[in-house]
């Protein structure tokens, strides 16, 4: 119950802090919505990133810094994701998934061609890391 309340509060804050969806057709809009050093884990920070997909939108295959652990929650719509050589998986609003350091994100796209989709990706990453999305 507390976990669901916390996720709802974070999602509400993220949606309030982010600007309106403005990416072109097929493009993902990515907005850093917060960054906070972890006081009990020196050298690490939490970084929240809002990813917004228009109808039919997607992100190119990518990876993240080797220090990054990512926990993603679908806020709206339906997302198709494939990590490493795993199967493509469909995640609906309220569902989540994680990516371990070194994972490759082969597929990340909106499952719908008529509705938008949004996800919140929370990174635990080395403090000061600026390049959160790297070529595949």
C-alpha positions as CSV (number, residue, x, y, z in Angstrom):
1,X,0.0,0.0,0.0
2,X,2.8,2.4,0.9
3,X,4.7,1.5,-2.3
4,X,1.6,2.2,-4.4
5,X,1.1,5.5,-2.7
6,X,4.7,6.5,-3.1
7,X,4.6,5.6,-6.8
8,X,1.4,7.6,-7.3
9,X,3.0,10.6,-5.6
10,X,6.1,10.4,-7.7
11,X,4.1,10.0,-10.9
12,X,1.9,13.0,-10.0
13,X,5.1,15.1,-9.3
14,X,6.7,14.0,-12.5
15,X,3.7,14.8,-14.6
16,X,3.4,18.2,-13.0
17,X,7.1,19.0,-13.5
18,X,7.3,17.9,-17.1
19,X,6.3,20.1,-20.0
20,X,3.6,19.0,-22.5
21,X,4.4,16.4,-25.0
22,X,6.1,18.1,-27.9
23,X,8.1,15.4,-29.8
24,X,7.4,14.9,-33.5
25,X,5.7,11.8,-34.8
26,X,7.7,8.6,-34.0
27,X,10.2,10.5,-31.7
28,X,10.4,10.0,-27.9
29,X,10.6,13.1,-25.7
30,X,13.0,12.6,-22.8
31,X,13.0,15.0,-19.9
32,X,15.1,14.8,-16.7
33,X,12.7,15.6,-13.9
34,X,14.9,15.3,-10.9
35,X,18.3,14.4,-9.6
36,X,19.3,13.8,-6.0
37,X,22.5,12.5,-4.5
38,X,21.9,9.5,-2.2
39,X,23.2,10.6,1.3
40,X,23.7,7.1,2.5
41,X,25.5,5.8,-0.7
42,X,28.4,8.2,-1.4
43,X,29.0,8.7,-5.1
44,X,25.5,7.6,-6.2
45,X,22.5,9.6,-7.2
46,X,18.9,9.0,-8.1
47,X,17.9,10.5,-11.5
48,X,14.3,10.5,-12.7
49,X,13.7,10.6,-16.4
50,X,10.2,11.0,-18.0
51,X,10.0,9.3,-21.5
52,X,7.0,10.3,-23.6
53,X,6.0,8.5,-26.8
54,X,3.5,9.8,-29.2
55,X,1.3,7.3,-31.1
56,X,3.7,4.8,-32.8
57,X,6.7,6.4,-31.1
58,X,9.9,4.6,-30.2
59,X,13.4,5.1,-29.0
60,X,16.5,3.8,-30.9
61,X,18.2,0.7,-29.4
62,X,20.5,1.9,-26.6
63,X,22.3,1.1,-23.4
64,X,22.9,3.1,-20.2
65,X,26.1,3.8,-18.2
66,X,27.7,0.7,-16.7
67,X,27.0,2.2,-13.2
68,X,23.2,2.5,-13.9
69,X,20.5,0.4,-12.4
70,X,17.1,1.5,-13.9
71,X,13.6,0.9,-12.5
72,X,10.9,2.0,-14.9
73,X,7.2,2.4,-14.3
74,X,4.6,2.9,-17.1
75,X,2.5,5.9,-16.2
76,X,0.2,6.0,-19.2
77,X,-0.5,3.7,-22.1
78,X,1.3,0.6,-23.1
79,X,5.1,0.1,-23.7
80,X,6.8,-2.7,-25.6
81,X,10.3,-3.4,-24.2
82,X,13.1,-5.8,-25.0
83,X,16.2,-6.0,-22.8
84,X,19.3,-7.9,-24.0
85,X,18.3,-11.0,-25.9
86,X,15.0,-11.5,-24.0
87,X,11.6,-11.6,-25.5
88,X,9.7,-8.4,-26.3
89,X,7.4,-7.8,-23.3
90,X,4.3,-5.6,-23.1
91,X,3.9,-3.3,-20.0
92,X,0.7,-1.5,-19.3
93,X,0.0,1.5,-17.1
94,X,1.0,0.8,-13.5
95,X,3.4,-2.1,-14.4
96,X,7.2,-1.8,-14.1
97,X,10.5,-3.4,-15.2
98,X,14.1,-3.0,-14.4
99,X,17.4,-3.0,-16.3
100,X,20.7,-4.0,-14.7
101,X,24.0,-2.3,-15.2
102,X,25.4,-3.3,-18.7
103,X,22.0,-4.3,-20.1
104,X,21.2,-3.4,-23.7
105,X,17.7,-2.0,-24.4
106,X,17.0,-3.3,-27.9
107,X,13.3,-2.2,-28.1
108,X,11.5,0.6,-26.4
109,X,8.3,1.7,-28.1
110,X,4.7,2.7,-27.7
111,X,2.5,-0.3,-28.4
112,X,-0.3,1.9,-29.8
113,X,-0.5,3.8,-33.0
114,X,-3.4,5.9,-31.8
115,X,-2.6,6.7,-28.1
116,X,0.3,8.3,-26.3
117,X,2.4,6.5,-23.7
118,X,4.6,7.7,-20.8
119,X,7.1,6.0,-18.5
120,X,9.2,7.1,-15.6
121,X,12.7,5.7,-15.5
122,X,14.5,6.0,-12.2
123,X,18.3,5.6,-12.4
124,X,20.6,4.8,-9.5
125,X,23.8,6.0,-11.2
126,X,27.2,7.5,-10.4
127,X,26.8,11.1,-9.3
128,X,27.8,13.5,-12.1
129,X,27.0,11.0,-14.9
130,X,25.6,13.2,-17.7
131,X,25.2,10.7,-20.6
132,X,22.3,8.5,-19.5
133,X,21.6,7.1,-23.0
134,X,24.5,5.6,-25.0
135,X,24.7,4.0,-28.4
136,X,23.8,0.3,-28.5
